[in-house]
């Protein structure tokens, strides 16, 4: 990957100097480029781009939802040395804008996604924000951090919290839903029916350790998938808890679906940009490359392009399209940061 970047710089040296309005200079060597990417502070690099392009919490309205999830960078796994886990990226992804606003990293054998998420929650002004979490983050300490900042969360509940599952199943047996919401979608050769049953819950339903979390809503989501060609039907049921007393039932239902937009971004990183194929054992380089890819995806998502793969191919094939494309993207704050 590093070698490919340098070859690209060599091929387009004159064009880059013209675009940047600088005198023609020599291209950085392969060794220097690797050293540069290793030693740059990835946190400052990402912060600089976020400030320059205006990717901040000021973009968000109070009812904007932020997904939290991690993605392993599989190219950092050294299978020869017997490693099972590698470096992982964790980021906050805004549903509506499709932007990553903050990111962190951990190594699978040294740390955990949970710790990184808590640090991100601690180090960002996230008061009153809305978050969607997968079941990994259905933990008292994490949810309490959101609740203490007057934030709203929706968290999936699975077998890692057996007590909560028992409470949920009991509530479904004896309670009646406040509302039932249904949607139908047809895409990718299948029909998807989604039925959301929203129940009212109270802290008395749960044991004392969850008392300060403030669970208020239970969402039971039933999905039925029908393959159009074969008419094969599959079903799944998932459970979610939320502390929201402000959001409508429809907003909670939509936010659960919106959470998986972060998985779509992970798919694009791998399939379109080949992130998992980037073999790199240097932790600093891997972090900076991941941050730069996040910056590129943020810029592309701001443009509202539908076919990212086609855009990627066009920009690689013809650099003359690059400047006109990115010139259409507005920079909402001063460039003098």
Secondary structure as UniProt FT lines:
FT   HELIX           2..11
FT   HELIX           13..20
FT   HELIX           30..39
FT   HELIX           42..53
FT   HELIX           57..59
FT   TURN            62..63
FT   STRAND          65..72
FT   HELIX           74..76
FT   HELIX           79..81
FT   STRAND          87..94
FT   TURN            95..98
FT   STRAND          99..107
FT   TURN            108..110
FT   HELIX           113..123
FT   TURN            127..128
FT   STRAND          130..133
FT   HELIX           135..137
FT   HELIX           140..148
FT   TURN            149..150
FT   STRAND          152..157
FT   HELIX           159..161
FT   HELIX           162..174
FT   STRAND          179..187
FT   TURN            188..189
FT   STRAND          190..200
FT   HELIX           203..205
FT   HELIX           208..210
FT   TURN            211..213
FT   STRAND          217..227
FT   TURN            228..230
FT   STRAND          233..242
FT   HELIX           249..259
FT   HELIX           261..271
FT   TURN            272..273
FT   HELIX           275..277
FT   HELIX           283..302
FT   TURN            303..304
FT   HELIX           308..317
FT   HELIX           320..327
FT   TURN            335..336
//
